[in-house]
């Protein structure tokens, strides 16, 4: 039998252990989120900071009131003004397209890496992660040099005689997709590779032995088993891609509407912090709610 | 009270390899497989008949698994041909071969239920759903998996997984079923029981089984015939009793069962009696299976420990097949005891006695002077 003192000590230890991540989340997620939420319900003002407080002491007819003013107009603007809805929709569409493209590029790479002899794999992993050694911004700028009208890509295609006149890629949605796929590719490759590496090669042999052509075995065995890796990769690409600001700003044209860019414009150009905060909160809900719901379904499916 | 252990179902002895007119069902002809410089399988020729339970036995790395994978089509032989039921299979991909394999790791598909795992092979044949369901149910009954059809592989015990793997291969009704160390992961009791079940299933369905194992007891229990492999080559082919009683080489004698090996030199042959001298023991050894040899040629005599009699008094004839020594150690194994006898020249021989009586007082004990003797039919002369 353990003594009461010891049990208390264990309970305290457990509390401390769980406390660390909770404190982290509280400090770096919940607190900023609350501040942004508060901001999104306040009134803009030409002041420093550019919004009015939502909680105020008001003296009226000699009586003191604690007045809480929640301005819902910011959210109404989001719904009412077609620009924001269009930006949300276009962000989701671009992010989804980029995710699918990244998956199509990443899966064969991950599969090739997983099928390599184990002693080669660390070098391939290094090669996948090598771009991180250079600043993200510089790499996106490099793409501008590649994609512009008199850039490297057009020069190459013209020299090869494949095209007559330069392709217009920069400042289009295509350039944004290329930028996102390129930038987030490692986040798609790594989880899929980590999953594929663990597959037992005898499963494919068994499938082939039971009458599957290798391509059928791939679809019926490798792909379903790689699902957790594919899902993780898709989330890792899709979520940041929706809110991506740098890539559409540098590679996209004026007509490439993405919510990250809209948000930036509201904050820094219009200095409408409350509206920008409302955009941020709406984006968060838009992403988190369906994902939590989806993961919940997944967990239920696994239990069954 | 009865035991739950299945008994081997009585079956008529069929020995197609004795029949000169029988056409082998599986023919492996001069098959070689190299991995770089290494000869995994080295010019193996082997015939297996329909309805056989053929065992490939050998130490790890002897090429037995590679040979099985060549039969399955998972490896391509570097040279040589494989014929199954008269058809050349050498260039046929595994998904078109009428053979199925039960993998050592079972290789069950973790994302599919037991039912889906078993049905997997039939779905590839695009059979009607009703027929698939019927054949799956039939094989589920055969291997006693009723009630587990909806479980996933990670919800099964080792023995249940083994039976799913067997069912998944059997449901395809292969011409040849290949088993790669199928029982390696099971504990001894379950393994013994499963071996007999395998034999009964094979017998009932009349299928041809080829099993790879490193466990000689398993090979002897299930095998109608066996091939002992060593370094990619076949050391000996025969029925379990042929191989046990008349090993062709020292390697086979030592690999299958326990054996005393005595160095000897050729002395004389007289009809069916062959005499050799064992200089180290200072005795003559007589055998009733002569082998051609030159005078003075170095030979070995193999004598199984259980064929040696141990006694505290000298036998009637002490001129041959008899040595004197001292009991150095006794291993009591329950059913038998192994006596380690040190001869006067320092060599050791082993003799095994069945413990028919309860050993309250050992008739023979440590440091007793004893005589070991054996009959002419117990000594096998080996040249290599």
Boltz contact constraints between the chains, C-beta under 6 A:
constraints:
  - contact:
      token1: [A, 202]
      token2: [B, 103]
      max_distance: 6.0
  - contact:
      token1: [A, 202]
      token2: [B, 105]
      max_distance: 6.0
  - contact:
      token1: [A, 202]
      token2: [B, 107]
      max_distance: 6.0
  - contact:
      token1: [A, 203]
      token2: [B, 107]
      max_distance: 6.0
  - contact:
      token1: [A, 205]
      token2: [B, 74]
      max_distance: 6.0
  - contact:
      token1: [A, 206]
      token2: [B, 103]
      max_distance: 6.0
  - contact:
      token1: [A, 206]
      token2: [B, 107]
      max_distance: 6.0
  - contact:
      token1: [A, 208]
      token2: [B, 94]
      max_distance: 6.0
  - contact:
      token1: [A, 208]
      token2: [B, 95]
      max_distance: 6.0
  - contact:
      token1: [A, 209]
      token2: [B, 72]
      max_distance: 6.0
  - contact:
      token1: [A, 209]
      token2: [B, 94]
      max_distance: 6.0
  - contact:
      token1: [A, 209]
      token2: [B, 100]
      max_distance: 6.0
  - contact:
      token1: [A, 209]
      token2: [B, 101]
      max_distance: 6.0
  - contact:
      token1: [A, 210]
      token2: [B, 120]
      max_distance: 6.0
  - contact:
      token1: [A, 210]
      token2: [B, 121]
      max_distance: 6.0
  - contact:
      token1: [A, 211]
      token2: [B, 95]
      max_distance: 6.0
  - contact:
      token1: [A, 211]
      token2: [B, 121]
      max_distance: 6.0
  - contact:
      token1: [A, 211]
      token2: [B, 124]
      max_distance: 6.0
  - contact:
      token1: [A, 212]
      token2: [B, 95]
      max_distance: 6.0
  - contact:
      token1: [A, 212]
      token2: [B, 124]
      max_distance: 6.0
  - contact:
      token1: [A, 213]
      token2: [B, 95]
      max_distance: 6.0
  - contact:
      token1: [A, 224]
      token2: [B, 111]
      max_distance: 6.0
  - contact:
      token1: [A, 225]
      token2: [B, 111]
      max_distance: 6.0
